[in-house]
Amino acid sequence: MLELHFAVPMAGAIICALNTRLDPKMLSTQLCHSEAKILFVDHEFLQRAEEAITLLNNTQIKPPFLVIISEHGSFSPSTLAHKSEYETLVEEIGETNFSIVRPVDECDPISLNYTSGTTLRPKGVVFSHRGAYLNSIACVFTHGMRDMATYLWTVPMFHCNGWCFSWGTAIVGGTNVFIRRCEPKAIFDNIVTHKVTHMGGAPTVLNMIANSLATDQKKVPHTVEIMTGGAPPPPTILSKIEELGFHVCHCYGLTETYGPATWCLRKPEWDLLPVDEQVKLNARQGVKHFGMGEVDVKDLITMESVKCDGKSIGEIMFKGNTVMGGYFKDSRATQEAFSGGWFRSGDLGIKHPDGYIEVKDRLKDIIISGGENISSIEVETVIYSHPGVLEVAVVARPDDYWGQTPCAFVKLKEGVQVDAQEIIQYCRDHMSHYMAPRTVIFEDLPRNSTGKVQKFVLRKKAETLGSLT
Amino acid sequence: MLELHFAVPMAGAIICALNTRLDPKMLSTQLCHSEAKILFVDHEFLQRAEEAITLLNNTQIKPPFLVIISEHGSFSPSTLAHKSEYETLVEEIGETNFSIVRPVDECDPISLNYTSGTTLRPKGVVFSHRGAYLNSIACVFTHGMRDMATYLWTVPMFHCNGWCFSWGTAIVGGTNVFIRRCEPKAIFDNIVTHKVTHMGGAPTVLNMIANSLATDQKKVPHTVEIMTGGAPPPPTILSKIEELGFHVCHCYGLTETYGPATWCLRKPEWDLLPVDEQVKLNARQGVKHFGMGEVDVKDLITMESVKCDGKSIGEIMFKGNTVMGGYFKDSRATQEAFSGGWFRSGDLGIKHPDGYIEVKDRLKDIIISGGENISSIEVETVIYSHPGVLEVAVVARPDDYWGQTPCAFVKLKEGVQVDAQEIIQYCRDHMSHYMAPRTVIFEDLPRNSTGKVQKFVLRKKAETLGSLT
């Protein structure tokens, strides 16, 4: 996949890294929408790829040529024609003197990244060469990478091209370390063996590391910079993982912003504050990196900037080189995303007096109870700080009297016994009463293929519970 | 000057930082050629500025409005009308809500930098917003600067806008430390007081630090990254300065490449080599930074790349975003500089098998003796390694028999007694006989306003000596 991040654009083509966790139907939808000509597939995912290609038979689309990446140059027989093995192909038709096919215009597309969307309406974000170059540089800098850094991959490369680190590590002449399974033992082992200096990780990865078994952990002989994004890391996880030898760089962005767009740059003076205060400051989404043009929090209707008071809520919006050109073959969605002249993130946020932004919630995840806005993230942050809790997601439960009430889905740590009443009481002890959940349900959280909690699934569940009052 | 690097472009104007070491005549020439509308001048240089403006009376050019930057808000009376004091002016007519005037096109000029040239034909290099942005980022990265670095200025900001660090330090939210006089004591004092992490310095500054009095030195409590460029630092200076607590990053570039364009990235495996070997590797000009498109060493006539054999000599040439658009009001010089489709540096160099380039000499500084090319830099490097030598410059002396022979101008360290014969013998002991100078002259080296040795002055002196044989 890393090789292809260079080979495909250098051949004048566009790379579309597909999510390996998708089912054949969604894969087929994306192959169809993208009109991919060649499909490179790791042997591990061969069956699903073949199923996806078979599903294309019902469409007008010519099935892509299949290139199988086997671990040892061989692959199991398969039913499809038009296929080859990667290394064999490179050896047979690869040219040492191949001249790079450069883009005609630097704003020409380099990659296509599918973000959330349905099989009926896939949303393909188009990255340009220019944007990818600038975001790669900015991310490398934001991550504090210097020349010859060693980067451990847990961020999938189908996720904003690995937050642009697929290209970024090359800028610094870095070493890339890959693991087949993202597990604590593999992470610690590789950090020690390869002297890993930097790694990325979704909050679930931070969670996994923070809660890993002592027997899987290894003493990290140097600080490992870890960049996280996707959702604000809960303060408890943040402090726990730093004790284990990591230094967290908290970023924020969307596929539409090429991945990381802002980061919570730590100021030295924060070190003098009480730890609780520090952790709160560090959990914010922060300031734009130098590749991004502008980030602002604006009123959804008037488009005016909200005050830097840490209270006024608006939508987080972006402008600049590292904002996508648009969604592939979907001018309507593109227009909607840019209505008002800025890219609308769909995230609600505030601006602090120091100019740092903070995400309060997804526009559609806010809970409105008795006329009060409740940030589901704030409630989650409190519940996360409960020592028995491993994971939590809070959504709205419809209510005849209040309109909505917060409903918490909680996964407890192994062997822990806590009941709903204790969680509710804990919340009341640590936040305004109206914000505390009225319902607590213990179960595993449903996640999508990129590891994000599927709040719409939980919202449906909460709906079926009906009104509490 | 730092403020003006932001204020002038943000006002939609072009900054032209004039060399403070120029005489009124040259200053006047540049004011005339640039058609400057406002001249900001530090109180220390007021007299020269006024003389330069007076000289404009003989031209069609309207004299610029003079703004004097005084140290304490006051300034001595002067004979010119149309002038003001900087801080007073800012207070009186400065607007807090001034809207930034952004360039219409990112390739619009941001600055004008005069490089060598005569009063008859000044050469003004035009920097664009785009190029300045990219070179600033690349330089910051090359220098290994991270967020909130502290930068000590010894590089003049009239030199490629301070190698683009005028803007670069802002990218990292850095602190700028200024000194009025570039002297060893001030350098060491400020490093310790302000915890300087990074600084730039021409080879003369490195030389000054390396040869400073023990009483002026202070123990540097942390490694200070020092970026140098302009000429390859002699190996002896390089190793000496590192002993004092500095880590040298050796860059190469020209005003036409916005300052640094290549750097000698140190590979970890070099640490295993003998120190002599290391120092040789580190004295090379290296590889391009990520802002530059391409650097190559090419045959002057055929434009073919020379072999990576560490021997074949060609001209170093550049292409890319961080190459100037051209010389202001001089299409002929621009055409010459870009003849063959690449920017021609005028420097002769080689490519090593590892792809690193090395400057052998300025095209016009090469000495041709008995049909052999002698790199004046190579001869200088050997002479520099003599313990009694402070500075040296080698040029061609015309010769009836050999065509030319190397002639060395040497400045000895204080109190040292060495004669010409000893220097010549030392050279013969350390290099091929034909390369050793036939003439050694002891005197101070003439330098231009940017601190570069004026080889043309020495060449004229050597010419007047006549033939040796």
Interface residues (C-beta under 8 A of the other chain):
Chain A: I137 V140 F141 G144 R146 D147 M148 I171 G173 L265 K267 P268 F290
Chain B: I137 V140 F141 G144 R146 D147 M148 I171 G173 L265 K267 P268 F290
